[in-house]
Amino acid sequence: MTAIVAADKVSVSIGDARVVETATFRLARGMLTALVGPNGAGKTTLMRAVAGLIAAEGTITIDGRALESMSPRERARVLAYLPQGAVFHWPLRVDAIVTLGRYPHGDAFSSPTPDDRRAVAAALAATAIAQFASRPVTTLSGGERARVALARALATQAPVLLADEPTVSLDARHQLVVMQLLQDAARAGAAVLAVIHDLTLAARFADRVLMMQAGRVVAEGETATILQPDRIADIFGVEPAMLELDGVPLPLPRRPL
């Protein structure tokens, strides 16, 4: 596995609390990695550190370059970050919001270039929201807004995509749609890291799993290898039933332990 993101002994403190402790892992192009763990494990904090949004100890490199050496605009070209939830406070047109994903490639005073327009059109098509392009985003449903937020990230065409709980508050259909979009982004060559609470979704769509507990990375590897019943019981405190769909083992929480 050739890594584009390399994190070595990454630690994050918030106030007096050590939230992430010496996390080491790799992300490779062409792979969707699920970041899983119980509540309070430090998943969002670790992702924000990788995105360069909070200070961290240790080293994080993108394609061999230290994250801390990059300007915010340089980081935004190589890292697209999708935060939790899809909150839009202003009734901007959908295509205008998706075009914001191109900001790292130009400046605030330039008109969109042909490359920008092609990237935006591709992102609108990939997320199946082209029909909403001229509508105010505030008129869309929660699932549609989630796809707008993802389209904005995809329009950046960054080689690394970080998505924090991209399926939160979505119905079953839109959860599957968003996970398929993330998988498609990986298949197109991006390194995708997504915080996912639903282990069944993680097992179905992710190529690899990064598992955290109490601020530490406790397991990393191929999905079927990591999402084993004993490990799920130990880390999540649930007894899973293991089902199979199209040859893929899927853990389904059966009861709390």
C-alpha positions as CSV (number, residue, x, y, z in Angstrom):
1,M,0.0,0.0,0.0
2,T,1.5,3.3,-1.1
3,A,0.4,6.0,1.3
4,I,-0.4,9.6,0.4
5,V,-1.2,10.5,4.1
6,A,1.2,9.3,6.8
7,A,0.5,10.1,10.4
8,D,3.1,9.2,13.0
9,K,2.6,9.4,16.8
10,V,0.0,12.1,16.5
11,S,-1.3,13.4,19.8
12,V,-3.8,16.1,20.6
13,S,-4.6,17.8,23.8
14,I,-7.6,20.0,24.5
15,G,-7.0,21.9,27.7
16,D,-5.7,19.5,30.2
17,A,-7.2,16.5,28.5
18,R,-5.2,14.2,26.2
19,V,-7.8,13.4,23.5
20,V,-5.6,11.6,21.0
21,E,-2.5,9.6,22.0
22,T,0.3,8.7,19.6
23,A,-1.9,7.7,16.7
24,T,0.0,6.2,13.8
25,F,-1.7,5.2,10.5
26,R,-1.5,5.5,6.7
27,L,-4.1,6.4,4.0
28,A,-3.7,5.3,0.4
29,R,-5.1,6.5,-2.8
30,G,-8.0,4.4,-4.2
31,M,-9.1,3.2,-0.8
32,L,-12.0,4.1,1.5
33,T,-10.9,3.8,5.1
34,A,-13.6,3.8,7.9
35,L,-12.6,5.5,11.1
36,V,-14.6,3.7,13.8
37,G,-14.8,3.6,17.6
38,P,-17.2,4.3,20.5
39,N,-18.3,7.8,21.4
40,G,-15.5,9.8,22.9
41,A,-12.8,7.7,21.3
42,G,-11.2,10.8,19.7
43,K,-12.2,10.1,16.1
44,T,-13.3,13.7,15.2
45,T,-10.3,15.2,17.0
46,L,-7.9,13.0,15.0
47,M,-9.6,13.8,11.7
48,R,-9.5,17.6,12.5
49,A,-5.8,17.2,13.2
50,V,-5.2,15.5,9.9
51,A,-7.1,18.3,8.2
52,G,-4.8,20.8,9.9
53,L,-7.6,22.4,11.8
54,I,-6.2,21.9,15.3
55,A,-2.7,21.8,16.7
56,A,-1.2,18.3,17.1
57,E,2.1,16.8,18.2
58,G,3.8,14.2,16.0
59,T,4.1,14.3,12.3
60,I,1.5,14.3,9.5
61,T,2.7,14.3,5.9
62,I,0.7,14.6,2.6
63,D,2.5,13.1,-0.3
64,G,5.8,13.3,1.6
65,R,5.3,17.0,2.6
66,A,4.8,18.1,6.2
67,L,1.2,19.3,6.8
68,E,2.5,22.1,9.0
69,S,4.6,23.5,6.2
70,M,1.6,24.1,3.9
71,S,-0.4,27.3,3.7
72,P,-4.1,27.1,4.3
73,R,-4.7,27.4,0.6
74,E,-2.2,24.6,-0.2
75,R,-3.8,22.4,2.4
76,A,-7.2,23.0,0.8
77,R,-6.0,21.9,-2.6
78,V,-4.9,18.5,-1.3
79,L,-7.4,17.9,1.6
80,A,-11.1,18.2,1.2
81,Y,-12.9,18.2,4.6
82,L,-16.6,17.4,5.1
83,P,-17.5,18.3,8.7
84,Q,-20.4,16.7,10.7
85,G,-23.8,17.8,9.5
86,A,-24.8,19.9,6.5
87,V,-25.7,23.3,7.9
88,F,-26.4,26.1,5.5
89,H,-27.6,29.4,7.0
90,W,-27.9,31.4,3.8
91,P,-30.2,30.7,0.8
92,L,-27.4,30.5,-1.7
93,R,-27.9,28.7,-5.0
94,V,-26.7,25.1,-4.9
95,D,-24.3,25.6,-7.8
96,A,-22.8,28.6,-6.0
97,I,-22.1,26.5,-2.9
98,V,-20.5,23.7,-4.9
99,T,-18.4,26.3,-6.7
100,L,-16.9,27.3,-3.3
101,G,-15.1,24.0,-3.5
102,R,-12.9,25.5,-6.3
103,Y,-11.8,28.4,-4.1
104,P,-8.4,26.9,-3.3
105,H,-7.6,26.8,-7.0
106,G,-8.2,30.5,-7.7
107,D,-9.0,33.6,-5.8
108,A,-12.1,35.4,-4.5
109,F,-12.0,38.0,-7.3
110,S,-11.7,35.7,-10.3
111,S,-14.5,34.2,-12.4
112,P,-14.7,30.4,-12.5
113,T,-12.4,29.0,-15.2
114,P,-13.4,26.3,-17.6
115,D,-11.7,23.8,-15.3
116,D,-13.7,25.1,-12.4
117,R,-17.0,24.7,-14.3
118,R,-16.1,21.2,-15.4
119,A,-15.3,20.2,-11.8
120,V,-18.5,21.7,-10.5
121,A,-20.6,20.0,-13.2
122,A,-18.9,16.7,-12.5
123,A,-19.6,17.0,-8.7
124,L,-23.2,17.9,-9.3
125,A,-23.6,14.9,-11.6
126,A,-21.8,12.5,-9.3
127,T,-24.1,13.4,-6.4
128,A,-27.3,13.5,-8.5
129,I,-28.1,17.1,-7.6
130,A,-27.7,18.8,-11.0
131,Q,-31.5,19.4,-11.1
132,F,-31.2,21.5,-7.9
133,A,-28.4,23.7,-9.3
134,S,-30.4,26.9,-9.4
135,R,-32.4,26.3,-6.2
136,P,-31.6,27.9,-2.9
137,V,-30.0,25.3,-0.7
138,T,-32.3,26.2,2.2
139,T,-35.3,24.7,0.2
140,L,-33.7,21.3,0.0
141,S,-34.3,18.3,2.3
142,G,-31.6,17.1,4.8
143,G,-30.5,14.3,2.6
144,E,-30.2,16.7,-0.4
145,R,-28.2,19.2,1.6
146,A,-25.9,16.4,2.6
147,R,-25.2,15.7,-1.0
148,V,-24.6,19.4,-1.7
149,A,-22.0,19.5,1.0
150,L,-20.4,16.4,-0.4
151,A,-20.5,17.8,-3.9
152,R,-18.7,20.9,-2.7
153,A,-15.9,18.7,-1.3
154,L,-15.7,16.6,-4.4
155,A,-15.5,19.8,-6.6
156,T,-12.1,20.5,-4.9
157,Q,-10.7,17.4,-6.7
158,A,-8.4,17.0,-3.8
159,P,-6.5,13.7,-3.6
160,V,-7.5,13.3,0.1
161,L,-11.2,13.4,1.2
162,L,-12.0,13.5,4.9
163,A,-15.6,13.0,5.9
164,D,-16.8,13.3,9.5
165,E,-20.0,11.2,10.1
166,P,-21.3,11.8,6.5
167,T,-24.4,9.7,7.1
168,V,-25.5,11.3,10.4
169,S,-29.2,12.0,10.5
170,L,-29.8,10.6,7.1
171,D,-32.5,8.0,6.3
172,A,-31.5,4.5,5.1
173,R,-31.6,5.3,1.4
174,H,-29.4,8.4,1.7
175,Q,-26.9,6.6,3.9
176,L,-26.4,4.1,1.1
177,V,-26.2,6.9,-1.5
178,V,-23.6,8.9,0.5
179,M,-21.5,5.8,1.2
180,Q,-21.6,4.8,-2.4
181,L,-20.4,8.3,-3.4
182,L,-17.5,8.0,-1.0
183,Q,-16.6,4.6,-2.3
184,D,-16.8,6.0,-5.9
185,A,-14.5,8.9,-4.9
186,A,-12.0,6.3,-3.7
187,R,-12.3,4.2,-6.8
188,A,-11.6,7.4,-8.8
189,G,-8.2,7.6,-7.0
190,A,-8.8,9.6,-3.9
191,A,-7.7,8.5,-0.4
192,V,-11.0,8.7,1.6
193,L,-11.2,8.7,5.4
194,A,-14.7,8.6,6.9
195,V,-15.9,8.6,10.5
196,I,-18.6,6.0,10.5
197,H,-20.7,4.9,13.5
198,D,-22.7,2.2,11.7
199,L,-20.4,-0.9,11.6
200,T,-22.6,-2.6,9.1
201,L,-22.1,0.3,6.6
202,A,-18.4,0.3,7.4
203,A,-18.2,-3.4,6.7
204,R,-20.1,-3.1,3.5
205,F,-18.3,-0.1,1.9
206,A,-14.9,0.3,3.4
207,D,-11.7,-1.2,2.1
208,R,-9.9,-0.7,5.4
209,V,-10.8,0.1,9.0
210,L,-9.0,2.3,11.5
211,M,-10.3,1.6,15.0
212,M,-9.9,3.9,18.0
213,Q,-10.5,3.5,21.7
214,A,-9.9,6.0,24.4
215,G,-7.8,8.2,22.1
216,R,-5.6,5.5,20.7
217,V,-5.6,3.6,17.4
218,V,-6.0,0.0,18.5
219,A,-6.4,-1.7,15.2
220,E,-5.8,-1.0,11.5
221,G,-6.2,-3.2,8.4
222,E,-8.5,-4.7,5.9
223,T,-12.1,-4.4,6.9
224,A,-13.0,-8.1,7.3
225,T,-9.8,-8.6,9.4
226,I,-10.5,-5.8,11.8
227,L,-14.3,-6.1,12.2
228,Q,-14.2,-9.5,14.0
229,P,-16.8,-10.4,16.6
230,D,-14.3,-10.6,19.6
231,R,-12.8,-7.2,18.8
232,I,-16.2,-5.6,18.3
233,A,-17.4,-7.0,21.6
234,D,-14.3,-5.7,23.4
235,I,-14.2,-2.2,21.9
236,F,-17.9,-1.4,21.5
237,G,-19.4,-3.5,24.3
238,V,-21.9,-5.2,22.0
239,E,-22.4,-8.8,20.9
240,P,-22.6,-8.8,17.1
241,A,-24.4,-11.2,14.9
242,M,-22.4,-11.8,11.7
243,L,-24.4,-11.8,8.6
244,E,-23.2,-12.2,5.0
245,L,-24.2,-10.2,1.9
246,D,-22.6,-10.9,-1.5
247,G,-19.8,-12.8,0.3
248,V,-19.1,-9.8,2.6
249,P,-19.4,-10.5,6.4
250,L,-21.5,-7.7,8.0
251,P,-21.7,-7.2,11.8
252,L,-25.1,-6.4,13.2
253,P,-25.2,-5.4,16.9
254,R,-27.4,-8.0,18.7
255,R,-27.3,-6.9,22.4
256,P,-25.2,-4.8,24.7
257,L,-22.6,-6.5,27.0
